[in-house]
């Protein structure tokens, strides 16, 4: 967890201060906009239901996905669905990754590559499903 979430507290603090600053100014450079977008998605990703603790392996998968940019282009309202789907996908389709996270308690270079590949696979599926759902909703509203 420390390996994945090492700078999380600092990143979220920077996001909060930028968020407050951004309310007063509308001209933001691209890096600042990107940091605000990632921060908003990270905050959404970290939300959990009351009395519904998430296993550490699931937390590691979701924070890894966020810090490595897998949610940067996901709409904020879809971030929790992406997180839950990614955890389910990795757990069911790649149980070896979850087993390695549980046993090794660290992310080796090999495990990093496997996790990135699994999240890339899931993101392709998620984006395709989300686009299909959006198109179906647009047709239904006409």
C-alpha positions as CSV (number, residue, x, y, z in Angstrom):
1,X,0.0,0.0,0.0
2,X,2.8,2.4,0.9
3,X,4.4,1.8,-2.5
4,X,1.2,2.7,-4.4
5,X,-0.2,5.4,-2.2
6,X,3.2,7.0,-1.1
7,X,2.4,10.5,-2.3
8,X,-1.3,10.3,-2.1
9,X,-1.7,12.6,0.9
10,X,0.5,15.2,-0.7
11,X,-1.2,14.9,-4.1
12,X,-4.6,15.4,-2.5
13,X,-3.5,18.4,-0.4
14,X,-2.1,20.0,-3.6
15,X,-5.4,19.2,-5.3
16,X,-7.4,20.9,-2.6
17,X,-5.3,24.0,-2.6
18,X,-5.4,24.2,-6.5
19,X,-9.1,23.6,-6.3
20,X,-9.5,26.6,-4.0
21,X,-7.2,28.7,-6.2
22,X,-9.0,27.7,-9.4
23,X,-12.3,29.2,-8.1
24,X,-10.8,32.6,-8.4
25,X,-9.0,32.4,-11.8
26,X,-10.3,30.9,-15.0
27,X,-7.0,30.9,-17.0
28,X,-5.3,27.7,-15.9
29,X,-2.4,26.1,-17.7
30,X,-2.6,22.5,-19.0
31,X,-0.6,21.0,-16.2
32,X,-2.8,22.6,-13.6
33,X,-6.0,21.5,-15.3
34,X,-4.6,18.0,-15.5
35,X,-3.8,18.0,-11.8
36,X,-7.3,19.2,-11.0
37,X,-8.9,16.6,-13.2
38,X,-6.8,13.8,-11.6
39,X,-7.5,15.1,-8.1
40,X,-11.3,15.1,-8.7
41,X,-11.1,11.5,-10.0
42,X,-8.9,10.4,-7.1
43,X,-11.3,11.9,-4.6
44,X,-14.2,10.1,-6.3
45,X,-12.3,6.8,-6.4
46,X,-11.5,6.9,-2.7
47,X,-15.1,7.1,-1.7
48,X,-16.4,4.0,0.0
49,X,-19.8,3.0,1.5
50,X,-20.2,3.2,5.2
51,X,-19.4,0.0,7.0
52,X,-18.3,-1.6,3.8
53,X,-14.5,-1.9,4.1
54,X,-12.5,-2.7,1.0
55,X,-9.8,-5.4,1.1
56,X,-6.3,-4.0,0.9
57,X,-5.7,-5.8,-2.4
58,X,-8.7,-4.0,-3.9
59,X,-7.5,-0.7,-2.5
60,X,-4.1,-1.2,-4.1
61,X,-5.6,-2.1,-7.5
62,X,-7.9,1.0,-7.4
63,X,-5.2,3.4,-6.2
64,X,-2.7,2.0,-8.7
65,X,-5.2,2.6,-11.5
66,X,-5.7,6.2,-10.5
67,X,-2.1,7.1,-9.9
68,X,-1.0,5.5,-13.2
69,X,-3.5,7.5,-15.2
70,X,-6.1,4.9,-16.0
71,X,-9.0,7.1,-14.8
72,X,-7.7,10.4,-16.2
73,X,-10.1,10.3,-19.2
74,X,-13.0,8.6,-17.4
75,X,-15.9,10.9,-16.6
76,X,-16.0,11.7,-12.8
77,X,-19.5,10.3,-12.5
78,X,-18.2,6.9,-13.9
79,X,-15.1,6.6,-11.7
80,X,-16.6,4.5,-9.0
81,X,-18.1,2.2,-11.6
82,X,-14.7,1.9,-13.2
83,X,-13.1,1.2,-9.9
84,X,-15.6,-1.5,-8.9
85,X,-15.4,-3.1,-12.4
86,X,-11.6,-3.0,-12.5
87,X,-11.4,-4.7,-9.1
88,X,-13.9,-7.4,-10.2
89,X,-12.1,-7.9,-13.5
90,X,-8.7,-8.2,-12.0
91,X,-10.0,-10.5,-9.2
92,X,-11.9,-12.8,-11.6
93,X,-9.8,-12.7,-14.8
94,X,-6.3,-12.4,-13.2
95,X,-6.4,-14.1,-9.8
96,X,-2.7,-14.5,-10.0
97,X,-2.3,-10.7,-9.7
98,X,-4.4,-10.6,-6.5
99,X,-2.6,-13.6,-5.1
100,X,0.8,-12.0,-5.8
101,X,-0.4,-8.7,-4.1
102,X,-1.6,-10.7,-1.1
103,X,1.5,-12.8,-0.7
104,X,4.4,-10.5,-1.8
105,X,3.0,-7.3,-0.2
106,X,4.8,-5.2,-2.9
107,X,4.6,-4.5,-6.6
108,X,7.6,-5.9,-8.5
109,X,8.4,-4.8,-12.0
110,X,6.7,-8.0,-13.3
111,X,3.6,-7.5,-11.2
112,X,3.5,-3.8,-12.3
113,X,3.4,-4.9,-16.0
114,X,0.8,-7.5,-15.3
115,X,-1.4,-5.1,-13.5
116,X,-1.0,-2.4,-16.2
117,X,-1.9,-5.0,-18.8
118,X,-5.0,-6.2,-16.9
119,X,-6.2,-2.6,-16.3
120,X,-5.7,-1.7,-20.0
121,X,-7.8,-4.7,-21.0
122,X,-10.5,-3.7,-18.6
123,X,-10.4,-0.1,-19.6
124,X,-11.0,-1.1,-23.2
125,X,-14.0,-3.1,-22.2
126,X,-15.3,-0.3,-19.9
127,X,-15.0,2.4,-22.4
128,X,-16.8,0.3,-25.1
129,X,-19.6,-0.4,-22.7
130,X,-19.9,3.2,-21.5
131,X,-20.0,4.4,-25.1
132,X,-22.7,1.9,-26.0
133,X,-24.8,2.9,-22.9
134,X,-24.4,6.6,-23.8
135,X,-25.5,5.9,-27.4
136,X,-28.5,3.9,-26.3
137,X,-29.5,6.6,-23.9
138,X,-29.3,9.2,-26.6
139,X,-31.5,7.1,-28.9
140,X,-34.0,6.5,-26.2
141,X,-34.3,10.2,-25.4
142,X,-35.1,11.1,-29.0
